[in-house]
Amino acid sequence: MSEKRHGRSAVEYGPTAVNVATNIRRIRKARGLSTYKLADRLTKVGRPIAPSAISKVERCERQVTVDDLAALAVIFNVSPSALLLPPTDDPSEKVEITGVGPVPADQAWDWLDGRRRLDQPTSDPNGAALLYALHSRPPIRRNREISGP
């Protein structure tokens, strides 16, 4: 007897992917860019994406690769974080993060920017926060933040 394998669908969008799609559309429109103009700019930076594919991304019908995300952040002149989370850091608002669920928006931004663990405990007897900091940012960057400019 043969068993059919059921894998994930080709396009499965979680909450972070929905944030990315929403932010691409929001920022593209705020910059006054058509999908054609955005596609042209992406081609010029070596990451060609057809206008129809951009529309599919915005409709959650096409996934964004990490290379696409980086190129879009460059084109839009924003950090990659600005594409991954909703545009709020209000602690009273919840944002959903893939693999975690809803968390306060300010905590989500701090985590995504490498400032703190997402599940920052009130006490940390095992030094998990220190290990997080050690592995989340390059050493030179951490030293500059600690000692100042």
Backbone hydrogen bonds in HBPLUS format (Angstrom, degrees):
<---DONOR---> <-ACCEPTOR-->    atom                        ^
c    i                          cat <-CA-CA->   ^        H-A-AA   ^      H-
h    n   atom  resd res      DA  || num        DHA   H-A  angle D-A-AA Bond
n    s   type  num  typ     dist DA aas  dist angle  dist       angle   num
A0018-VAL N   A0014-GLY O   3.07 MM   4  6.34 152.4  2.14 151.9 160.3     1
A0019-ASN N   A0015-PRO O   2.99 MM   4  6.23 152.9  2.06 141.5 148.8     2
A0020-VAL N   A0016-THR O   2.96 MM   4  6.28 157.9  2.00 149.2 154.7     3
A0021-ALA N   A0017-ALA O   2.97 MM   4  6.23 166.1  1.99 149.7 152.8     4
A0022-THR N   A0018-VAL O   2.92 MM   4  6.08 167.2  1.93 153.8 157.4     5
A0023-ASN N   A0019-ASN O   2.82 MM   4  5.97 160.9  1.86 153.8 159.4     6
A0024-ILE N   A0020-VAL O   2.88 MM   4  6.05 157.7  1.93 154.6 160.3     7
A0025-ARG N   A0021-ALA O   3.21 MM   4  6.42 168.7  2.22 148.9 151.4     8
A0026-ARG N   A0022-THR O   2.94 MM   4  6.13 164.4  1.97 148.6 153.6     9
A0027-ILE N   A0023-ASN O   2.83 MM   4  5.85 172.7  1.84 152.4 154.8    10
A0028-ARG N   A0024-ILE O   2.87 MM   4  5.82 159.0  1.91 146.4 153.5    11
A0029-LYS N   A0025-ARG O   3.00 MM   4  6.11 165.9  2.02 149.3 153.0    12
A0030-ALA N   A0026-ARG O   2.94 MM   4  6.12 155.6  2.00 144.1 151.8    13
A0031-ARG N   A0027-ILE O   2.92 MM   4  6.08 142.3  2.06 146.9 155.8    14
A0033-LEU N   A0028-ARG O   2.96 MM   5  5.31 168.9  1.98 158.4 154.7    15
A0032-GLY N   A0029-LYS O   2.94 MM   3  4.92 154.4  2.01 102.2 110.2    16
A0038-LEU N   A0034-SER O   2.97 MM   4  6.19 163.2  2.00 152.2 156.9    17
A0039-ALA N   A0035-THR O   2.93 MM   4  5.99 155.6  1.99 139.0 146.1    18
A0040-ASP N   A0036-TYR O   2.98 MM   4  6.19 151.3  2.06 142.0 149.8    19
A0041-ARG N   A0037-LYS O   3.01 MM   4  6.30 157.3  2.06 147.7 153.1    20
A0042-LEU N   A0038-LEU O   2.90 MM   4  6.15 156.4  1.96 151.7 158.6    21
A0043-THR N   A0039-ALA O   2.97 MM   4  6.16 153.2  2.04 145.5 152.5    22
A0044-LYS N   A0040-ASP O   3.05 MM   4  6.34 152.6  2.13 144.7 151.9    23
A0045-VAL N   A0041-ARG O   3.19 MM   4  6.51 133.3  2.42 140.3 151.5    24
A0045-VAL N   A0042-LEU O   3.22 MM   3  5.26 135.1  2.44  95.5 107.2    25
A0047-ARG N   A0042-LEU O   2.86 MM   5  5.16 159.5  1.90 157.1 150.1    26
A0046-GLY N   A0043-THR O   3.03 MM   3  5.10 159.7  2.07 108.0 111.8    27
A0053-ALA N   A0050-ALA O   2.92 MM   3  5.09 122.6  2.25 101.6 116.9    28
A0054-ILE N   A0050-ALA O   2.99 MM   4  6.41 149.2  2.09 153.1 162.6    29
A0055-SER N   A0051-PRO O   3.03 MM   4  6.35 158.7  2.07 149.2 154.4    30
A0056-LYS N   A0052-SER O   3.00 MM   4  6.27 148.4  2.11 138.4 147.2    31
A0057-VAL N   A0053-ALA O   2.86 MM   4  6.15 150.6  1.95 145.8 153.7    32
A0058-GLU N   A0054-ILE O   2.99 MM   4  6.30 163.2  2.02 152.9 156.4    33
A0059-ARG N   A0055-SER O   3.03 MM   4  6.27 131.7  2.27 138.4 151.4    34
A0059-ARG N   A0056-LYS O   3.19 MM   3  5.00 130.8  2.45  91.0 104.2    35
A0061-GLU N   A0056-LYS O   2.73 MM   5  4.82 169.2  1.74 154.0 151.4    36
A0060-CYS N   A0057-VAL O   3.02 MM   3  5.09 161.2  2.06 111.1 114.2    37
A0069-LEU N   A0065-THR O   2.90 MM   4  6.19 161.0  1.94 151.4 156.5    38
A0070-ALA N   A0066-VAL O   2.98 MM   4  6.18 159.1  2.02 144.6 149.4    39
A0071-ALA N   A0067-ASP O   3.00 MM   4  6.20 166.3  2.02 149.6 153.3    40
A0072-LEU N   A0068-ASP O   2.84 MM   4  6.05 160.5  1.87 155.5 161.3    41
A0073-ALA N   A0069-LEU O   2.96 MM   4  6.17 157.1  2.01 148.1 154.3    42
A0074-VAL N   A0070-ALA O   3.03 MM   4  6.32 152.1  2.11 146.6 154.2    43
A0075-ILE N   A0071-ALA O   2.91 MM   4  6.19 167.6  1.93 154.7 157.5    44
A0076-PHE N   A0072-LEU O   2.84 MM   4  5.98 165.7  1.86 154.4 158.3    45
A0077-ASN N   A0073-ALA O   2.90 MM   4  5.72 115.2  2.32 132.0 147.0    46
A0078-VAL N   A0073-ALA O   2.99 MM   5  5.09 163.1  2.02 144.4 149.7    47
A0077-ASN N   A0074-VAL O   3.12 MM   3  4.97 143.8  2.26  96.6 107.5    48
A0082-ALA N   A0079-SER O   2.96 MM   3  5.44 137.0  2.15 111.7 121.9    49
A0083-LEU N   A0080-PRO O   2.99 MM   3  5.41 150.9  2.07 109.7 118.7    50
A0084-LEU N   A0081-SER O   3.03 MM   3  5.08 132.8  2.26  98.7 111.9    51
A0085-LEU N   A0081-SER O   3.27 MM   4  6.37 147.4  2.38 162.8 164.6    52
A0088-THR N   A0086-PRO O   2.80 MM   2  5.68 141.2  1.95 102.5  93.1    53
A0093-GLU N   A0090-ASP O   2.93 MM   3  5.49 162.0  1.97 119.6 125.6    54
A0105-ALA N   A0093-GLU O   2.78 MM  12  5.68 154.6  1.84 164.9 161.6    55
A0095-VAL N   A0103-VAL O   2.81 MM   8  5.53 158.9  1.85 159.1 161.5    56
A0103-VAL N   A0095-VAL O   2.85 MM   8  5.53 152.1  1.93 145.9 152.0    57
A0097-ILE N   A0101-GLY O   3.03 MM   4  5.19 162.8  2.06 122.6 124.8    58
A0100-VAL N   A0097-ILE O   2.97 MM   3  5.47 163.6  1.99 139.0 141.1    59
A0101-GLY N   A0097-ILE O   2.88 MM   4  5.19 174.9  1.89 153.3 155.0    60
A0107-GLN N   A0104-PRO O   3.08 MM   3  5.46 121.4  2.44 107.1 121.0    61
A0108-ALA N   A0104-PRO O   3.06 MM   4  6.40 154.7  2.13 153.4 161.4    62
A0109-TRP N   A0105-ALA O   3.06 MM   4  6.34 160.7  2.10 154.8 158.4    63
A0110-ASP N   A0106-ASP O   3.04 MM   4  6.23 161.7  2.08 145.7 151.0    64
A0111-TRP N   A0107-GLN O   2.93 MM   4  6.08 158.6  1.97 148.0 153.8    65
A0112-LEU N   A0108-ALA O   2.91 MM   4  6.10 167.8  1.92 151.4 155.0    66
A0113-ASP N   A0109-TRP O   2.92 MM   4  6.01 146.9  2.03 146.7 155.2    67
A0115-ARG N   A0110-ASP O   2.76 MM   5  5.03 152.8  1.83 167.4 160.3    68
A0114-GLY N   A0111-TRP O   2.92 MM   3  5.08 159.6  1.96 110.3 114.9    69
A0127-GLY N   A0124-ASP O   3.24 MM   3  5.55 168.6  2.25 114.3 117.5    70
A0131-LEU N   A0127-GLY O   3.07 MM   4  6.43 158.9  2.12 153.6 159.5    71
A0132-TYR N   A0128-ALA O   2.85 MM   4  6.07 153.9  1.92 147.4 155.0    72
A0133-ALA N   A0129-ALA O   2.99 MM   4  6.25 164.6  2.02 147.7 151.0    73
A0134-LEU N   A0130-LEU O   2.89 MM   4  6.09 155.2  1.95 147.1 154.7    74
A0135-HIS N   A0131-LEU O   3.05 MM   4  6.23 148.9  2.15 147.6 153.9    75
A0136-SER N   A0132-TYR O   2.93 MM   4  5.83 118.2  2.32 146.8 162.5    76
A0142-ARG N   A0138-PRO O   3.12 MM   4  6.44 161.4  2.16 156.4 161.8    77
A0143-ASN N   A0139-PRO O   2.97 MM   4  6.19 160.3  2.01 152.3 157.3    78
A0144-ARG N   A0140-ILE O   3.01 MM   4  6.28 156.8  2.07 150.9 156.6    79
A0145-GLU N   A0141-ARG O   3.03 MM   4  6.30 159.1  2.07 151.4 156.8    80
A0146-ILE N   A0142-ARG O   3.00 MM   4  6.21 149.6  2.09 148.0 156.4    81
A0147-SER N   A0143-ASN O   2.92 MM   4  6.05 168.8  1.93 154.8 157.5    82
A0148-GLY N   A0144-ARG O   2.68 MM   4  5.29 133.5  1.89 142.2 151.7    83
